[in-house]
């Protein structure tokens, strides 16, 4: 059961990468996408963690808003 849950989580996370248009914007360059994610992780380890999370959370909620769908 845990394996199935993990698989579902990974698929959902991949969907977020697609929803953010990162596949198109990078030309499906997986090294670039990973670099973006590594940079975000480094930001979250910094002093401005909470501020950045709040900003990203706001942007993410707007992206999920059906009125903003492309």
Phi, psi and omega per residue, in radians:
X1 nan -0.709 -3.139
X2 -1.074 -0.653 3.139
X3 -1.114 -0.707 3.126
X4 -1.130 -0.735 3.109
X5 -1.110 -0.722 3.127
X6 -1.126 -0.737 3.120
X7 -1.076 -0.773 3.120
X8 -1.073 -0.752 3.123
X9 -1.050 -0.781 -3.129
X10 -1.133 -0.683 3.102
X11 -1.125 -0.758 3.124
X12 -1.104 -0.716 3.115
X13 -1.135 -0.676 3.056
X14 -1.087 -0.626 3.081
X15 -1.105 -0.612 3.097
X16 -1.172 -0.674 3.081
X17 -1.061 -0.748 3.121
X18 -1.169 -0.774 -3.114
X19 -1.073 -0.569 3.117
X20 -1.366 0.015 -3.132
X21 1.152 0.335 -3.115
X22 -1.185 -0.508 3.123
X23 -1.158 -0.862 3.130
X24 -1.145 -0.821 -3.046
X25 -1.151 -0.460 3.129
X26 -1.769 -0.002 -3.071
X27 1.151 0.603 -3.128
X28 1.024 0.595 3.101
X29 -1.475 1.734 -3.028
X30 -1.172 -0.525 3.077
X31 -1.148 -0.697 3.114
X32 -1.167 -0.741 3.122
X33 -1.091 -0.784 3.098
X34 -1.094 -0.695 3.096
X35 -1.045 -0.720 3.079
X36 -1.068 -0.758 -3.127
X37 -1.201 -0.663 3.092
X38 -1.133 -0.703 3.100
X39 -1.106 -0.734 3.097
X40 -1.091 -0.734 3.116
X41 -1.084 -0.698 3.109
X42 -1.112 -0.700 3.097
X43 -1.063 -0.723 -3.128
X44 -1.208 -0.315 3.073
X45 -1.504 -0.124 -3.068
X46 -1.538 -3.095 -3.074
X47 -1.226 -0.443 -3.077
X48 -1.684 0.431 -3.081
X49 -0.873 -0.975 -3.047
X50 -1.123 -0.708 3.113
X51 -1.080 -0.792 -3.123
X52 -1.180 -0.730 3.099
X53 -1.037 -0.745 3.130
X54 -1.065 -0.759 3.119
X55 -1.109 -0.863 -3.126
X56 -1.120 -0.674 3.124
X57 -1.080 -0.762 3.117
X58 -1.060 -0.810 3.139
X59 -1.122 -0.690 3.126
X60 -1.115 -0.742 3.112
X61 -1.093 -0.685 3.088
X62 -1.121 -0.663 3.136
X63 -1.171 -0.553 3.103
X64 -1.350 -0.334 -3.110
X65 -1.065 2.165 -3.102
X66 -1.019 -0.488 3.126
X67 -1.217 -0.354 -3.133
X68 -1.668 -0.017 -3.114
X69 -1.125 2.526 -3.112
X70 -1.582 nan nan
